Amino acid sequence: MWDLITRGGFFIYPLLFCSVLALAIILERAYHFYRARIDVDGFMDRIRPLLTEGRLTEAMEVASALPGPVARVALLAMDRACGEDRIVAEGSREIRRLEANLRGLSIIAGVSPLLGLLGTVTGMIRAFMGIEKLGGKVDVSILAGGIWEAMLTTAVGLTIAIPAMVAYHLFEGKVDETKAMMKEVVMEIGRLLKDGRITAPHDPSMREEEDGIYGEEEGTLTP
């Protein structure tokens, strides 16, 4: 197998590097998203009665015991000493952590097929240059061998790009889902603080009239 791959020429080596890098990013992001997961419905079912009854400290203890960006932003939303600017800043940091390395994965998915195509083109050029040196007298099997060796890089490039692109879009979907959950939780906490026995320290509605601290159009954080 290794002998087959190495017959693809020079461009096979940067493609192999891209494959290793893409695999590392996919595994790292998969682990990160696994740790960031949260059952939002279960979380809200636990803190909703606490906030309604004014037991803010107990609700904050529940949030602090859970991992992930949703729980961290929810904790800040319940913190009396925390202003809305800090909630926005923390939410933005959490989103950036989720999106870390995804741009690199997208670049690999876009560049790998181009590297493969470039390797195929240069391989074809070498093959036809060899035919020219032989005065055009060449066996068909020799020509076919040169062509399939040249096309190896295209095959390798596509093999790398397809799973990288699929993983990128799956992770992007997870980021969007987390943004929506963060918005939902902060809005709900704001409503509970407003309607319960305690009041929020700043804007009582947590900007509920302005659709929360998160942008409505994209579901992204807006300062």
GUMIDO-431040 format. One record per residue (C-alpha): y, z, x; chain. Coordinates in Angstrom, 2 decimals. Each point is the difference from the previous one (the first is absolute). Last residue first. Layout:
// GUMIDO-431040
+---------+---------+---------+----+
|      yy |      zz |      xx | ch |
+---------+---------+---------+----+
|       Y |       Z |       X |  A |
...
+---------+---------+---------+----+
END
This chain:
// GUMIDO-431040
+---------+---------+---------+----+
|      yy |      zz |      xx | ch |
+---------+---------+---------+----+
|   42.93 |   22.08 |  -22.20 |  A |
|   -2.51 |   -2.37 |   -1.56 |  A |
|   -3.74 |    0.46 |    0.25 |  A |
|   -2.11 |   -2.85 |   -1.21 |  A |
|   -1.50 |   -0.67 |   -3.43 |  A |
|    1.15 |   -3.59 |    0.36 |  A |
|    2.35 |   -0.30 |   -2.94 |  A |
|    0.23 |    3.69 |   -0.98 |  A |
|    1.25 |    1.42 |    3.29 |  A |
|   -1.10 |    3.56 |    0.67 |  A |
|    2.09 |    3.15 |   -0.25 |  A |
|   -0.51 |    0.19 |   -3.73 |  A |
|    0.60 |   -2.69 |   -2.63 |  A |
|    3.76 |    0.41 |   -0.09 |  A |
|   -0.20 |    2.15 |   -3.13 |  A |
|   -2.69 |    2.08 |    1.65 |  A |
|    2.32 |    0.64 |    2.91 |  A |
|   -1.93 |    3.19 |    0.84 |  A |
|    0.87 |    1.09 |   -3.56 |  A |
|    1.48 |    3.29 |    1.11 |  A |
|    2.07 |   -1.61 |    2.79 |  A |
|   -0.02 |    2.72 |    2.64 |  A |
|   -1.88 |    3.28 |    0.02 |  A |
|   -2.55 |   -0.96 |   -2.68 |  A |
|   -0.19 |    2.37 |   -2.93 |  A |
|   -2.59 |    2.60 |   -0.93 |  A |
|   -1.55 |    0.90 |   -3.34 |  A |
|   -1.23 |   -3.50 |   -0.57 |  A |
|    1.72 |   -3.10 |   -1.42 |  A |
|    2.08 |   -0.96 |    3.03 |  A |
|   -2.51 |    1.04 |    2.63 |  A |
|   -2.70 |   -1.78 |   -1.98 |  A |
|    2.06 |   -3.17 |   -0.25 |  A |
|    0.76 |    0.01 |    3.72 |  A |
|   -3.66 |    0.62 |    0.79 |  A |
|   -0.95 |   -2.97 |   -2.15 |  A |
|    2.50 |   -2.29 |    1.71 |  A |
|   -1.14 |    1.15 |    3.44 |  A |
|   -3.66 |   -0.58 |   -0.91 |  A |
|    0.52 |   -3.46 |   -1.47 |  A |
|    2.14 |   -1.19 |    2.90 |  A |
|   -2.52 |    1.22 |    2.55 |  A |
|   -2.83 |   -1.60 |   -1.97 |  A |
|    1.83 |   -3.35 |   -0.13 |  A |
|    0.66 |    0.07 |    3.72 |  A |
|   -3.66 |    0.86 |    0.63 |  A |
|   -1.15 |   -3.00 |   -2.04 |  A |
|    2.37 |   -2.28 |    1.89 |  A |
|   -1.38 |    1.25 |    3.31 |  A |
|   -3.58 |   -0.42 |   -1.22 |  A |
|    0.75 |   -3.58 |   -1.03 |  A |
|    1.42 |   -0.67 |    3.45 |  A |
|   -3.24 |    1.37 |    1.43 |  A |
|   -2.07 |   -2.42 |   -2.08 |  A |
|    2.32 |   -2.87 |    0.93 |  A |
|   -0.38 |    0.71 |    3.71 |  A |
|   -3.77 |    0.45 |   -0.26 |  A |
|   -0.41 |   -3.42 |   -1.62 |  A |
|    2.24 |   -1.61 |    2.63 |  A |
|   -1.94 |    1.58 |    2.87 |  A |
|   -3.32 |   -0.96 |   -1.63 |  A |
|    1.10 |   -3.68 |   -0.16 |  A |
|    1.84 |   -0.21 |    3.32 |  A |
|   -2.81 |    0.99 |    2.36 |  A |
|   -2.63 |   -2.42 |   -1.30 |  A |
|    2.73 |   -2.63 |   -0.34 |  A |
|    0.84 |    0.28 |    3.68 |  A |
|   -3.65 |   -0.06 |    1.04 |  A |
|   -0.64 |   -3.19 |   -1.97 |  A |
|    3.13 |   -1.62 |    1.40 |  A |
|   -1.00 |    1.04 |    3.52 |  A |
|   -3.47 |   -1.48 |   -0.39 |  A |
|    1.50 |   -3.36 |   -0.91 |  A |
|    0.34 |   -1.00 |    3.66 |  A |
|   -3.68 |    0.69 |    0.70 |  A |
|   -0.88 |   -2.02 |   -3.08 |  A |
|    2.05 |   -2.96 |    1.26 |  A |
|   -1.33 |    0.01 |    3.55 |  A |
|   -3.58 |    0.03 |   -1.21 |  A |
|    0.69 |   -2.86 |   -2.40 |  A |
|    1.41 |   -2.11 |    2.85 |  A |
|   -3.05 |    0.71 |    2.17 |  A |
|   -2.33 |   -0.84 |   -2.89 |  A |
|    1.84 |   -3.28 |   -0.56 |  A |
|   -0.69 |   -1.06 |    3.59 |  A |
|    3.00 |   -1.08 |    1.99 |  A |
|    1.34 |   -3.25 |    1.28 |  A |
|    3.72 |    0.14 |   -0.67 |  A |
|    0.85 |   -0.59 |    3.64 |  A |
|   -1.63 |    3.24 |    1.09 |  A |
|    3.40 |    1.46 |    0.79 |  A |
|    1.16 |   -0.86 |   -3.51 |  A |
|   -2.94 |    1.87 |   -1.52 |  A |
|    0.92 |    3.08 |    2.02 |  A |
|    3.58 |   -0.23 |   -1.26 |  A |
|   -1.43 |   -0.22 |   -3.49 |  A |
|   -1.85 |    3.30 |    0.41 |  A |
|    2.93 |    1.73 |    1.68 |  A |
|    2.32 |   -0.98 |   -2.85 |  A |
|   -2.57 |    1.19 |   -2.53 |  A |
|   -0.14 |    3.38 |    1.72 |  A |
|    3.81 |    0.24 |    0.02 |  A |
|    0.04 |   -0.70 |   -3.75 |  A |
|   -2.82 |    2.44 |   -0.73 |  A |
|    1.65 |    2.77 |    1.99 |  A |
|    3.27 |   -0.60 |   -1.83 |  A |
|   -1.83 |    0.21 |   -3.31 |  A |
|   -1.59 |    3.29 |    0.97 |  A |
|    3.32 |    1.39 |    1.16 |  A |
|    1.53 |   -1.08 |   -3.30 |  A |
|   -2.84 |    1.58 |   -1.97 |  A |
|    0.52 |    3.30 |    1.89 |  A |
|    3.79 |    0.10 |   -0.35 |  A |
|    0.33 |    0.73 |   -3.72 |  A |
|   -2.68 |    2.68 |   -0.35 |  A |
|    1.05 |    1.53 |    3.33 |  A |
|    3.63 |    0.16 |   -1.15 |  A |
|   -1.02 |    1.67 |   -3.28 |  A |
|   -2.02 |    2.61 |    1.88 |  A |
|    2.98 |    0.70 |    2.24 |  A |
|    2.25 |    0.41 |   -3.04 |  A |
|   -2.52 |    2.46 |   -1.42 |  A |
|    0.25 |    2.13 |    3.15 |  A |
|    1.88 |    2.82 |   -1.81 |  A |
|    0.47 |   -0.66 |   -3.72 |  A |
|   -1.32 |    3.38 |   -1.12 |  A |
|    2.11 |    1.81 |    2.57 |  A |
|    3.06 |   -1.95 |   -1.11 |  A |
|   -0.68 |    1.03 |   -3.59 |  A |
|   -0.19 |    3.66 |    1.02 |  A |
|    3.27 |   -0.26 |    1.91 |  A |
|    1.73 |   -1.50 |   -3.03 |  A |
|   -1.27 |    2.80 |   -2.23 |  A |
|    1.27 |    2.57 |    2.47 |  A |
|    3.44 |   -1.59 |    0.06 |  A |
|    0.17 |   -0.23 |   -3.81 |  A |
|   -1.07 |    3.63 |   -0.39 |  A |
|    2.55 |    1.05 |    2.62 |  A |
|    2.76 |   -1.84 |   -1.81 |  A |
|   -1.04 |    1.66 |   -3.26 |  A |
|    0.68 |    3.44 |    1.39 |  A |
|   -2.58 |    2.58 |    0.98 |  A |
|    0.67 |    3.72 |   -0.23 |  A |
|   -1.55 |    0.27 |   -3.47 |  A |
|   -3.19 |   -1.70 |    1.24 |  A |
|   -1.88 |   -1.62 |   -2.88 |  A |
|    0.95 |   -3.56 |    0.95 |  A |
|   -0.82 |    0.85 |    3.62 |  A |
|   -3.54 |    0.96 |   -0.97 |  A |
|   -0.38 |   -3.17 |   -2.05 |  A |
|    0.99 |   -2.04 |    3.05 |  A |
|   -2.70 |    1.70 |    2.05 |  A |
|   -2.62 |   -0.31 |   -2.76 |  A |
|    0.61 |   -3.73 |   -0.39 |  A |
|    0.05 |   -0.60 |    3.75 |  A |
|   -3.50 |    1.34 |    0.71 |  A |
|   -1.75 |    3.31 |    0.39 |  A |
|   -0.31 |    2.76 |   -2.64 |  A |
|    0.49 |    3.73 |    0.62 |  A |
|    3.79 |   -0.34 |   -0.02 |  A |
|   -0.08 |   -1.38 |   -3.55 |  A |
|   -2.00 |    2.93 |   -1.39 |  A |
|    2.21 |    2.50 |    1.83 |  A |
|    3.07 |   -1.70 |   -1.47 |  A |
|   -1.38 |    0.49 |   -3.50 |  A |
|   -0.64 |    3.68 |    0.74 |  A |
|    3.57 |    0.46 |    1.21 |  A |
|    1.43 |   -1.77 |   -3.05 |  A |
|   -1.64 |    2.22 |   -2.61 |  A |
|    2.64 |   -0.84 |   -2.63 |  A |
|   -2.48 |   -0.30 |   -2.87 |  A |
|    0.53 |   -3.75 |   -0.29 |  A |
|   -0.27 |   -0.33 |    3.78 |  A |
|   -3.36 |    1.77 |    0.07 |  A |
|   -1.28 |   -1.89 |   -3.03 |  A |
|    0.77 |   -3.34 |    1.66 |  A |
|   -1.26 |    0.96 |    3.48 |  A |
|   -3.74 |   -0.33 |   -0.55 |  A |
|   -0.01 |   -2.88 |   -2.49 |  A |
|    2.45 |   -1.78 |    2.30 |  A |
|   -2.46 |    0.15 |    2.89 |  A |
|   -2.92 |   -1.10 |   -2.17 |  A |
|    1.94 |   -2.99 |   -1.28 |  A |
|    1.23 |   -0.86 |    3.50 |  A |
|   -3.46 |    0.09 |    1.58 |  A |
|    1.01 |   -0.44 |    3.62 |  A |
|   -0.73 |   -2.37 |    2.89 |  A |
|    1.97 |    0.38 |    3.23 |  A |
|   -3.07 |    0.83 |    2.12 |  A |
|   -1.76 |   -3.20 |   -1.07 |  A |
|    3.21 |   -1.95 |    0.52 |  A |
|    0.14 |    1.17 |    3.62 |  A |
|   -3.70 |   -0.69 |    0.62 |  A |
|    0.34 |   -3.54 |   -1.40 |  A |
|    3.15 |   -0.51 |    2.07 |  A |
|   -1.78 |    0.92 |    3.25 |  A |
|   -3.08 |   -2.08 |   -0.80 |  A |
|    2.05 |   -3.06 |   -0.94 |  A |
|    2.29 |    0.35 |    3.01 |  A |
|   -2.93 |    0.26 |    2.44 |  A |
|   -1.77 |   -2.98 |   -1.60 |  A |
|    3.17 |   -2.10 |    0.26 |  A |
|    0.44 |    0.93 |    3.66 |  A |
|   -3.60 |   -0.92 |    0.86 |  A |
|    0.26 |   -3.31 |   -1.85 |  A |
|    3.35 |   -0.83 |    1.56 |  A |
|   -1.44 |    0.59 |    3.48 |  A |
|   -2.88 |   -2.34 |   -0.84 |  A |
|    2.53 |   -2.61 |   -1.09 |  A |
|    1.95 |    0.45 |    3.24 |  A |
|   -3.29 |   -0.73 |    1.81 |  A |
|   -1.15 |   -2.99 |   -2.08 |  A |
|    3.19 |   -1.81 |    0.93 |  A |
|   -1.32 |   -0.81 |    3.48 |  A |
|   -3.00 |   -2.06 |   -1.06 |  A |
|   -2.40 |    0.11 |   -2.94 |  A |
|   -3.03 |    0.05 |    2.28 |  A |
|    0.51 |    3.75 |    0.32 |  A |
|   -1.11 |    0.48 |   -3.58 |  A |
|   -3.34 |   -1.74 |    0.42 |  A |
|   -0.78 |    1.89 |    3.20 |  A |
|    0.80 |    3.27 |   -1.79 |  A |
|   -2.40 |   -0.89 |   -2.78 |  A |
+---------+---------+---------+----+
END
